[in-house]
Amino acid sequence: MQLRVLALYPEQMNIYADRGNILFLRRRCEWRGIGFSHAGAGPGEGFDPGAHDLVYIGGGQDRDQELVAEDMLRTKRDALAAAAGDGAVVLAVCGGYQLLGHGYQLEGRRIAGLGLLDLETVREPGPRLIGNVTIESGLGAGGSQLEISGFENHGGRTYLGADAEPLGRVVAGHGNNGKDGLEGARSANVIGTYLHGPLLPKNVALADRLIALALARREGAEPALEPLEDGFELAAHASARRAARAG
């Protein structure tokens, strides 16, 4: 088996330790004897939708996000939609999450999104939504619950449409907009979230779930992943969870 990962705009969309997520996936695979390949696609570069099992989009400042959005629509939207439609996992964090929706309404202008998730993001009056957050998600195997913890820092408020389901419900923190108690969004294997810090080293169960979903694309079924000694990883999750509930 081999997990093939593609990072979109790894130089432009990497302000929240996003490379830590890629490194963590690599280590989880290597420790199990699963092959791992990693590629990047930057401005002006297309990609083969059949060549990657997991596509990752990190976060960026509004300026970087605006520059990336037009290029993404022009050079990567069709390939990303084809990969997602063929079962690839798409994980987008913060600014990348916002770009998966229909658009991001800023003061006096709108950044067009990819439309892969039914959601809209707007910049509303009020402070940024900042702090530690914990959610309960039904992303576990067979719809079982996963507890996911991380850190959020976003000025945009995201609202889900009828065709998107939340990644989870907020236990502590703000979530998509600080109002409806929802965080992130998902449709099949396309997943967006505001949680970073980075996300996956704090949530080993989520990381392994994404690996299994991505490998299933070519294996025909989700493989049973060999258990690992996760003392440090579970301690990191517990620390993030305590920080969210204390806030």
N, C-alpha and C positions, 0 to 999 in steps of 0.2 A: 504494500500500500504506500501511497505517497500523497501528502497534502500539498496542493499547489496554490499558493497565495499570491494575489496581486494587490499592491497598494497603489491607489490613485493619488496623484499629486503628493508624493511623500515629502517633497521639499516645501511646498506651499501650505499644506494642510497638516501641520505637525506641531501645534503649540501646547498640547496638553499631554506630553509624554507619550504620544501615540505610537512611537517606535517600540515602546515597552510591550504593547499588545502583540506585535509581530514577533518579538523576541520570545515572549512567553509561549506563543503557539509553537514556535520552533522547538523550544526546550521540551514541551509536553510530548511532541512527536518523537524527538530524538531519544528521550528516555525510554520510549516504548519500542524503539526500533522501526518506527514509521518514517519513511522518506519525507523530506520537506524541500520545497523549492519556493523561492521568493523573487518576484519581479516587481518593477515599478513602471507606471505610465504617467508621464508628465504632460505639460502643455503641448498640444499639437500631435500627440501620439495616440493612435488607436490601439486596439488589442483584439486578440482572437477570443471570442466568448466561450469557446470550447476548451481553452487551454488552462483555465483556472477554476478551482473548486471553491475558493473563498476570496471575495473582493472586499477590500477594506478602504474606507474613506475616513480620514481624521478630521480634526477641527482646525479652523483658521480665523484670523481677524476678519471683520466685515470687508475690509479692502481686499484681502487675499481671496475671500470667498466670492466677491463680485467678479474679480478677474478670472477665477477658476470656472465660475458658473457658465459663462458664454462658451468657453472652450469645451467644457464637459458636454454641453448640449450638442455642439458641432461635431466633436470627434469621438465621444464615448457613450452617448445616451443609447444608441441602438444596440451596441455590443453589450452594454450592461443589462438592458432589458432582455436581450436574448439569453444571456448567461443566467439571469434570475429565472426566466421562464423554463430553463432546462435543469433547474434544481440547484444551481450554485447558491452558496450563502453570500449575502451582501450585508456587511456590518458597517454602519455609518454612525459616527460619534459627533455630537454637538454640531458644528458648522456643516459637516458632511450629512448629518441627519436632516438639517433644514433643507439642504439641496435636493434631497430625495422627494420632497413635496412638490406642490404646484408652484410655489413662489414664496418669496420673503419680502414683505412690504416694509421698506424703510421710509425715513422722512423724505417724501417727495419723489421717491422712485421705487421700483419693484424689481427684484432679482428673480428672473424666471428659473424655476426648478425643473427637475427631470420628470416629475409626475409619476414616479414609481410607487409612491405611497400617497394615499388620499389625505393630504393635510396641507394646511396653510400656516405660515409663520408671519407675525406682524410685530412691529415695534410699537409698543403702547407706552403711555405715560407711566412713570413709576420706577422704582429702583430695579437694578439687575437682580435676577434670582440666583443667589449665591449661597452655597453651604453644602454640608454633607447630606446625603439622601440615601434612603433604603426603600426598595420596592419589593412587592411580591408578584412574581411573574409565573404564568402558566406555560413557560417555555420548556419545562422539564420533559423527560421522556414520557410519552403517553399522556401529556397534558398535566403532569405533576407540577407542584409548585417549586420554584426556585426563589430564594431570597438573594437579591442583588443590591450591593451597596457601592457607592462611589461619591464623587464630588461634582456639583453642577455650578456653572458660572455663565449665564446667558442673559442677554438683554431682550432677545426675541421671545414672544409667547406663541406657542404652537397649539393649534386646534385641529383635532382629527375630524375627518369626514366620515360618511357612513360606511365606506369601503375599507377603512383602516381600523384595526383593533389595537388597543394599547399594548405596549410591551408588558406593563404591569400597573399595579395600583400603589400609590404612595403610602408608605407606612410612616416615614418621617422625611421632611424636606418639601420642596416646592413642586417639582415635576414639570410637566410641559408648560404650564401657564400660571401655576399658583392658585388655581381656582377649582378645577374639576377633579382633582385627586388622581389624575392619570399621568403616566410617564412613558415616554417613548412611543413607538408604533411598530407594528409588524404586519406583514402580509406574506404568507407562506414562509420562505426563507430569507425574505428581505426584512432587515431589522435596523431600526434607528433608535438612538437614545442620547440623552444629554449627559449620561454618567461617564465620567472619565477619572483620571488621576494616577496612572492609567486604569482602565476598566478591568481587564482580564486577570492581571496578577492578584487583584483583590477578590476575584470571583472565580475560583478554580472550577467550580461545577459548571458555570456558564461557558468557560473556555473549552472544557471537555465536550460539552453539548454541541458547541459549534463545530468542533473537530469531527465529531460523529456525523452530524448533519452533512458536512461538506464531503466527507469520505463516502457517504451513502450515494452520492451522485454517480460514482463509477463502480462502486462495489455492489450496488443493487439493493442494499439494506444497510442500516446503521450497524457498524461493527461494534462488538463488545470491547471496550478499551481496557487494557490492563490497568488495575489499580496501582497508584503510586503512593509513596510516602509523602503526605501533604501537610506535615506539621506546620511548616512556615507559612504555607499558603492559607491554611485554615486560620492561623493566628492573624494574618493580614486581614482576612475577611471579618473576623471577630472585632478587630480594632476599628475597621471602617464602620461596622454596624454600631458599635458603641458610640462612635463619634456622631453618627447621624441621630441616634436616639437621644444623646445628651444635648444636641442642638435644639 
